[in-house]
Amino acid sequence: KLARLTYTDSSTGLMWARQDSGRDIIWQDAKRYCENYRAGSFTDWRVPTYDELTGLFASGNLKDKIKSTKWVCAFDTRGSQGGYFSMRSGQKVWNPQTASCYVLPVRNAK
């Protein structure tokens, strides 16, 4: 059952939710969404970084493993701006933390 809900990237040791939040969430609330996310008995889900999202995108595993084609939140910040990552193009942008995005929880599987 867990395999239907998550994807573990053996090269990075990261476990990803197979599907994003399915709805817009304000960047500021992304951390709380991940802290409350449950797949299996794991409670250590978090917002991924730009580097982690870039690695997932570059691996080519999105099409078969992860269901997300939206802008997702990245943990990175720059002043009052939050990180946003396009799961469609791999583009990274900075927007106000009050902008919305989808959330793709991740955790360290090791």
Residue pairs with C-beta under 8 A, 6 or more apart in sequence:
1 40
2 39
2 40
4 18
5 17
5 18
5 39
5 40
6 15
6 16
6 17
6 18
6 39
6 40
7 15
7 16
7 18
7 61
7 65
7 66
8 14
8 15
8 16
8 109
9 15
9 16
9 55
9 56
9 59
9 61
11 59
12 52
12 55
13 108
13 109
13 110
14 48
14 52
14 56
14 106
14 107
14 108
14 109
15 42
15 106
15 107
15 108
15 109
16 48
16 56
16 65
16 66
16 104
16 105
16 106
17 37
17 39
17 45
17 104
17 105
17 106
18 65
18 66
18 67
19 66
19 67
19 68
20 66
20 67
20 68
20 70
20 72
20 87
20 102
20 103
20 104
21 33
21 102
21 103
21 104
22 102
23 102
24 100
24 101
24 102
25 33
25 73
25 100
25 101
25 102
25 103
26 97
26 98
26 99
26 100
27 73
27 82
27 84
27 95
27 96
27 97
27 98
27 99
27 100
27 101
28 82
28 97
28 98
30 47
30 73
30 82
30 101
30 103
31 46
31 47
31 75
33 103
33 105
34 45
34 46
34 47
34 103
34 105
34 106
35 45
35 46
37 45
37 105
38 45
39 45
39 105
42 107
44 107
44 108
45 105
45 106
45 107
46 75
46 105
46 106
46 107
47 73
47 74
47 75
47 103
47 105
47 106
48 56
48 72
48 74
48 75
48 104
48 105
48 106
49 74
49 75
49 76
49 83
50 74
50 75
50 76
50 83
50 85
50 92
52 106
53 72
53 74
53 85
53 87
53 104
54 85
54 90
54 92
56 62
56 66
57 85
57 87
57 90
58 90
62 68
62 87
66 87
66 104
68 87
68 102
68 104
69 87
69 88
70 86
70 87
70 88
70 101
70 102
71 84
71 85
71 86
71 87
71 101
71 102
72 84
72 85
72 87
72 101
72 102
72 103
72 104
73 82
73 83
73 84
73 85
73 101
73 102
73 103
73 104
74 82
74 83
74 84
74 85
74 92
75 83
76 82
76 83
77 83
77 97
78 94
80 96
80 97
81 94
81 95
81 96
81 97
82 94
82 95
82 96
82 97
82 99
83 92
83 93
83 94
84 92
84 93
84 94
84 95
84 99
84 101
85 91
85 92
86 92
86 93
87 104
